[in-house]
Amino acid sequence: MNDQRRRVADCPHRELAVGWALHALEPAEESPVTAHMPDCPICTATAADTEEVGATLGLSVPMAIPSAELEQRVLRVTDARWVAPVVPLASSTRRARRITMTSWLRTRGAGRGPWPW
């Protein structure tokens, strides 16, 4: 057992293997650890143990389902915060009116010759 502890302490990436298993490393740290893992049984075992402990902890807490009231409050706050006001541009509004007027005139026979009235 002491020999195993000494080997574990000898790997400089062992602590980073824990962070790797928890998806908590910065990209600059993650790349070297990912490259190191296949060649190091100590780090591979450390990462596997960490993932197992994390899964056990996740299952040990009862699932909490939020109330409908809380869900509605959260949705109201997020809707109010993230909905941007729509402000049409003046030129777009004029163009839209012009297109609408042209379409209306066409339905009334404008431009076809003798006027219906």
C-alpha positions in Angstrom: 0.0 0.0 0.0 2.8 2.4 0.8 4.4 1.6 -2.6 1.2 2.5 -4.3 0.8 5.8 -2.4 4.4 6.7 -3.3 3.6 6.0 -7.1 0.5 8.1 -6.9 2.4 11.0 -5.3 5.0 10.7 -8.0 2.7 11.7 -10.9 2.7 15.5 -11.4 -0.7 15.4 -13.2 -2.7 13.5 -10.6 -4.3 16.6 -9.1 -5.1 17.8 -12.6 -6.7 14.4 -13.4 -9.3 15.2 -10.7 -10.1 18.6 -12.3 -10.2 16.8 -15.7 -12.8 14.3 -14.4 -14.9 17.2 -13.0 -14.6 19.2 -16.3 -13.1 22.0 -14.2 -9.9 22.7 -16.1 -9.0 25.7 -18.3 -8.4 24.8 -21.9 -4.6 25.4 -21.4 -4.6 22.8 -18.6 -7.0 20.3 -20.2 -5.0 19.6 -23.3 -1.8 18.3 -21.6 -3.8 16.2 -19.2 -5.9 14.7 -22.0 -2.7 13.8 -23.8 -1.2 12.4 -20.6 -4.2 10.2 -19.5 -3.8 7.2 -21.9 -0.1 6.7 -20.8 -0.7 7.0 -17.1 -2.7 4.3 -15.2 -2.4 6.4 -12.0 -4.2 9.4 -13.5 -6.7 7.2 -15.4 -7.6 5.5 -12.1 -7.8 8.9 -10.3 -10.1 10.3 -12.9 -12.3 7.1 -12.8 -12.5 7.3 -9.0 -13.4 11.0 -9.2 -16.1 10.4 -11.7 -17.5 7.5 -9.6 -17.6 9.7 -6.4 -19.2 12.5 -8.4 -21.9 10.2 -9.7 -22.6 8.8 -6.2 -22.8 12.3 -4.7 -25.2 13.4 -7.5 -27.5 10.5 -6.7 -27.4 10.9 -3.0 -29.3 14.2 -3.0 -33.1 14.0 -3.4 -34.4 15.6 -6.6 -36.2 18.9 -5.9 -39.0 19.9 -8.2 -39.6 23.7 -8.1 -43.2 24.9 -7.5 -45.2 26.2 -10.4 -45.2 29.7 -8.7 -41.4 29.7 -8.7 -41.3 28.7 -12.3 -43.6 31.5 -13.3 -41.7 34.1 -11.3 -38.4 33.0 -13.0 -40.0 33.1 -16.5 -41.5 36.6 -15.8 -38.1 38.0 -14.8 -36.3 36.4 -17.7 -38.9 37.5 -20.2 -38.8 41.1 -18.9 -35.1 41.2 -18.9 -34.3 39.7 -22.3 -37.1 41.0 -24.6 -35.7 43.9 -26.5 -38.2 46.6 -27.5 -39.0 46.7 -31.2 -38.4 50.2 -32.7 -39.0 50.3 -36.5 -36.8 52.5 -38.5 -38.4 55.5 -40.2 -37.3 54.5 -43.7 -38.6 51.0 -43.1 -42.0 52.3 -42.0 -42.3 54.6 -45.0 -41.4 51.8 -47.4 -43.8 49.4 -45.7 -46.6 52.0 -46.0 -45.7 52.6 -49.7 -45.8 48.8 -50.4 -49.1 48.5 -48.6 -50.6 51.4 -50.5 -49.4 50.1 -53.8 -50.8 46.7 -53.0 -54.2 48.2 -52.0 -54.3 50.3 -55.2 -53.6 47.2 -57.3 -56.6 45.4 -55.7 -58.8 48.4 -56.7 -57.7 48.2 -60.3 -55.3 51.1 -60.3 -53.1 51.3 -63.3 -55.3 49.1 -65.5 -57.2 51.7 -67.3 -60.7 52.8 -67.2 -61.3 53.5 -63.6 -64.0 51.4 -62.0 -65.8 54.4 -60.5 
